[in-house]
């Protein structure tokens, strides 16, 4: 579990839900090297671009190929 990582409803006053998701994913990725982020050309929309900057070796952009991305996720798991 993420230690000391807490997000509350007041965070929604200055961050979107997607921004909170991206921040939490990035923090968890720093704590657990088994976390991999996959996207289908939506890193900007889902706000996981910071994960790509901090953990480029564990970030995969499958492009507009969602079905292939699910197969990739299965193989990684």
Phi, psi and omega in degrees: 000155178286123181268126177076008180258105183230131176240135182237175179299332180291338176295332180291348177289333182232002178223145174281166178299322179295321179295320177296317178302313180297319179295314181296316180300319179295316178297317180295323177297328177289330182273335185225110183288355178276351181281128179235138178252129176243144178217156177248065182062031181237023181298326178289316181292320182272355176063035176259015178300327178295324176301318179297320180292318183279330184224063185298334180283350180239027179237126182233123174257109183277358183073196181277071183210063185302321181295319177293325179297322179294324176293321177298315180299319178297317179294320179294320181294000000 
